[in-house]
Amino acid sequence: MAEVTLSIGGRAYAVACRDGEETRVRMLGEMLDSRWTSAARVAGGSAERAMLLIALMLADDLDEAQRRPPQGAAVSEDALGRIADRLESLAAALEQPPSTS
């Protein structure tokens, strides 16, 4: 078991993680720290409240990401039909013997 020290809002936090996950845990800690200034300003000096606000900001980001349709998922049936037709014509052209001109 590895241990990583995260710096969030100027305070150090020791966090245990699986061996090999140290880089990811540090990156996640940096995400928290990047939101610290705005959360601490609203929290009125309470570190506990600032962490709650950061958690809510990240939960909001996650909710928005989950609600967005996946990239490329909006391909129409018509477009898929045209792609299939084009692929069939390419396959047919490739099956033709080369011309001897």
Legacy VTK file of the C-alpha trace (Angstrom):
# vtk DataFile Version 3.0
C-alpha trace
ASCII
DATASET POLYDATA
POINTS 101 float
0.000 0.000 0.000
1.408 3.351 -1.056
0.913 6.716 0.595
0.628 10.061 -1.152
0.671 13.502 0.440
-1.795 15.892 -1.164
-1.671 19.654 -0.719
-5.178 21.120 -0.757
-5.728 24.697 0.264
-2.241 24.925 1.716
-2.759 21.949 4.034
-1.110 18.552 3.670
-3.212 15.392 3.683
-1.685 11.895 3.751
-3.750 9.493 1.639
-3.239 5.749 1.264
-3.690 4.199 -2.182
-2.821 1.032 -4.066
0.704 0.703 -5.354
0.926 2.214 -8.820
-2.011 4.618 -8.323
0.048 7.431 -6.831
0.051 9.566 -9.990
-3.717 9.324 -10.356
-4.333 10.189 -6.698
-2.037 13.221 -7.015
-3.955 14.331 -10.127
-7.261 14.005 -8.263
-5.810 16.017 -5.382
-4.795 18.727 -7.858
-8.415 18.834 -9.095
-9.545 19.504 -5.529
-6.856 22.109 -4.938
-7.682 23.932 -8.191
-11.196 24.574 -6.867
-10.080 25.477 -3.350
-9.786 29.254 -3.751
-13.346 29.805 -4.981
-14.809 27.287 -2.527
-12.927 28.751 0.454
-14.096 32.260 -0.440
-17.744 31.144 -0.338
-17.254 28.915 2.714
-16.299 31.834 4.952
-13.156 30.248 6.369
-14.550 26.787 7.137
-12.293 24.105 5.610
-15.012 21.479 6.093
-17.568 23.610 4.248
-15.031 24.369 1.495
-14.466 20.627 0.954
-18.251 20.105 0.808
-18.545 22.838 -1.822
-15.720 21.285 -3.851
-17.485 17.919 -3.683
-20.688 19.562 -4.923
-18.822 21.287 -7.787
-17.308 17.973 -8.885
-20.650 16.160 -8.527
-22.252 18.840 -10.716
-19.525 18.374 -13.358
-20.038 14.602 -13.258
-23.817 14.940 -13.562
-23.468 17.206 -16.608
-21.005 14.792 -18.238
-23.351 11.840 -17.678
-26.304 13.722 -19.186
-24.437 14.631 -22.401
-24.921 12.177 -25.250
-21.735 10.349 -26.210
-19.735 11.871 -29.049
-20.802 10.468 -32.412
-23.962 8.838 -31.077
-26.276 11.014 -33.193
-25.697 9.379 -36.597
-28.956 9.161 -38.534
-30.223 5.995 -40.195
-30.055 7.819 -43.536
-26.368 8.629 -43.030
-25.639 5.029 -42.055
-27.430 3.824 -45.208
-25.340 6.131 -47.407
-22.148 4.943 -45.730
-23.167 1.292 -46.255
-23.974 1.956 -49.938
-20.616 3.641 -50.464
-18.743 0.787 -48.776
-20.559 -1.751 -50.971
-19.652 0.165 -54.134
-16.015 0.364 -53.020
-15.987 -3.373 -52.308
-17.478 -4.083 -55.744
-14.828 -1.891 -57.405
-12.070 -3.720 -55.560
-13.450 -7.086 -56.738
-13.176 -6.079 -60.412
-10.085 -7.387 -62.183
-7.618 -4.648 -63.099
-8.029 -3.290 -66.618
-5.189 -3.943 -69.061
-4.936 -0.661 -70.900
LINES 1 102
101 0 1 2 3 4 5 6 7 8 9 10 11 12 13 14 15 16 17 18 19 20 21 22 23 24 25 26 27 28 29 30 31 32 33 34 35 36 37 38 39 40 41 42 43 44 45 46 47 48 49 50 51 52 53 54 55 56 57 58 59 60 61 62 63 64 65 66 67 68 69 70 71 72 73 74 75 76 77 78 79 80 81 82 83 84 85 86 87 88 89 90 91 92 93 94 95 96 97 98 99 100
